[in-house]
Amino acid sequence: MEPTKTDNGHDLSWAVGHLAQARRDHAALKSELEWLRAEWERANERLIADLEAAETVKDEYDRIVRDMSAATYEETGEKKPHPAIEIKIVESPLFDTPLAEDWARRNMPGLFVFNSKAYGQILRAYHESKTLAGVLPTMPGQMIAEAKAYVSANLSSYLPAPMIAEDEPIPAAQS
């Protein structure tokens, strides 16, 4: 098969034309949906504002209840200060990050996860820079070149002319 032919024998221009049409159809539907959403939001401005206000009030009462419950526990030791509330003791680690990292690197090196994206960025810089190659030990890996197609964002010139019904007049040319 030639590189500019599809499995069913169409050429690249045919495929670009269909892509242009698909993009136009997608953009039209997306635009219509955005317009309808904006219209709905305008029609329901009051409901949206009421919801936001109700959420603010809810969040404030949630904070008050949690703070009061914690204070009651601190004063009385009561873990069930109300039928709807239960105090649970939760332990959280607290440590100095640089000291902990240093200790973990020495004593538990398996804790660190390989970050392939970061390694790839360093490998690229390593291959592009004589300075890094002279400072760092040889890095395993290589940069490979591969062809990747980037399709123009504007394919409007590849769209077929609109179909005109037989009984519809042909529009006059603009001058």
C-alpha positions in Angstrom: 0.0 0.0 0.0 1.3 3.5 -0.8 1.7 5.8 2.2 -0.8 8.2 0.8 -3.6 5.7 0.3 -6.0 4.3 2.9 -6.9 0.6 3.2 -9.9 1.2 0.9 -7.8 3.0 -1.8 -8.6 6.6 -0.9 -5.8 9.2 -1.0 -4.5 11.5 1.6 -6.4 14.5 0.3 -9.7 12.5 0.7 -8.7 11.7 4.3 -7.8 15.4 5.0 -11.2 16.5 3.6 -13.0 14.1 5.8 -11.0 15.2 8.8 -11.8 18.8 8.0 -15.6 17.9 7.9 -15.4 16.0 11.1 -13.6 18.9 12.8 -16.3 21.3 11.5 -19.1 19.1 12.7 -17.5 18.6 16.1 -16.9 22.4 16.5 -20.5 23.2 15.6 -21.9 20.7 18.1 -19.4 21.9 20.8 -20.4 25.5 20.1 -24.1 24.7 20.3 -23.6 22.9 23.6 -21.6 25.8 25.1 -24.3 28.2 24.0 -27.0 26.1 25.6 -25.0 25.7 28.8 -24.5 29.5 29.0 -28.2 30.0 28.3 -29.2 27.6 31.0 -26.8 29.3 33.5 -28.3 32.7 32.6 -31.8 31.3 33.1 -30.8 29.7 36.4 -28.6 32.4 37.8 -30.6 32.6 41.0 -30.5 28.9 41.6 -26.7 28.8 41.0 -26.2 31.7 43.5 -28.5 30.0 46.0 -26.6 26.8 45.7 -23.2 28.6 46.3 -24.6 30.4 49.3 -26.0 27.2 50.7 -22.7 25.5 50.3 -20.9 28.3 52.2 -23.4 28.0 55.1 -23.1 24.2 55.1 -19.3 24.4 55.1 -19.3 26.9 58.0 -21.7 24.7 60.1 -19.5 21.7 59.3 -16.4 23.5 60.6 -18.3 24.7 63.7 -19.6 21.2 64.6 -16.1 19.6 64.1 -14.4 22.3 66.2 -17.0 22.1 69.0 -16.8 18.2 69.0 -13.0 18.3 69.2 -13.1 20.9 72.0 -15.7 18.7 73.9 -13.4 15.7 73.5 -10.4 17.7 74.8 -12.4 18.9 77.8 -14.2 15.7 78.7 -12.5 12.8 76.9 -16.0 11.9 75.5 -15.7 10.1 72.2 -19.4 10.3 71.5 -20.4 13.9 72.4 -23.5 13.6 70.3 -25.5 10.7 68.7 -24.4 11.9 65.2 -20.7 12.4 66.1 -17.9 10.0 66.9 -14.4 11.1 67.8 -11.7 8.9 66.3 -8.0 9.3 67.2 -6.0 9.6 64.0 -2.3 9.5 64.0 -0.4 11.4 61.3 3.3 11.4 60.7 5.2 14.6 61.3 8.9 14.9 60.2 11.5 17.1 58.7 11.4 16.2 55.0 15.2 16.7 54.2 16.3 14.7 57.2 13.8 12.0 56.5 14.8 11.8 52.8 18.5 11.6 53.8 17.8 8.8 56.3 15.6 6.9 53.8 18.2 7.1 51.0 20.8 5.5 53.3 18.6 2.9 55.1 15.6 2.2 52.7 16.6 3.0 49.1 13.7 0.9 47.8 11.3 3.7 49.0 12.2 5.8 46.0 10.2 5.3 42.8 11.8 5.7 39.4 10.3 8.7 37.5 10.6 7.8 33.8 9.4 11.2 32.6 12.0 13.0 34.6 14.7 10.5 33.5 13.7 11.1 29.9 14.1 14.8 30.3 17.5 14.4 31.9 18.5 11.9 29.2 17.5 14.5 26.5 19.5 17.2 28.2 22.4 14.8 28.6 22.5 14.0 24.9 22.2 17.7 23.9 24.9 19.0 26.3 28.6 18.2 26.3 28.8 19.7 29.8 26.3 17.2 31.3 28.0 14.3 29.5 31.3 15.3 31.0 29.8 15.6 34.6 27.4 12.7 34.9 28.3 9.1 34.5 27.2 7.5 31.2 23.4 7.3 31.3 21.7 4.2 29.9 19.3 5.0 27.1 19.3 6.8 23.8 17.3 9.4 22.0 15.5 8.0 18.9 14.1 10.1 16.1 10.7 9.1 14.7 8.3 10.8 12.2 5.2 12.2 13.8 2.5 13.9 11.7 1.2 17.3 13.0 -2.1 18.2 11.2 -2.9 21.9 10.7 -5.5 23.2 13.0 -7.3 25.1 10.2 -8.5 22.7 7.5 -11.3 24.9 6.2 -9.8 25.2 2.7 -10.2 21.4 2.4 -13.9 21.3 3.1 -16.1 20.4 0.1 -18.4 23.2 -1.2 -21.8 23.1 0.4 -24.4 21.1 -1.6 -27.2 23.2 -3.2 -30.6 21.8 -3.8 -31.8 21.9 -7.4 -34.6 24.4 -6.5 -32.3 26.6 -4.4 -30.9 29.7 -6.2 -27.1 29.9 -6.5 -25.8 32.7 -4.3 -24.3 35.7 -6.2 -20.5 36.0 -6.0 -19.3 38.7 -3.6 -17.0 41.3 -5.2 
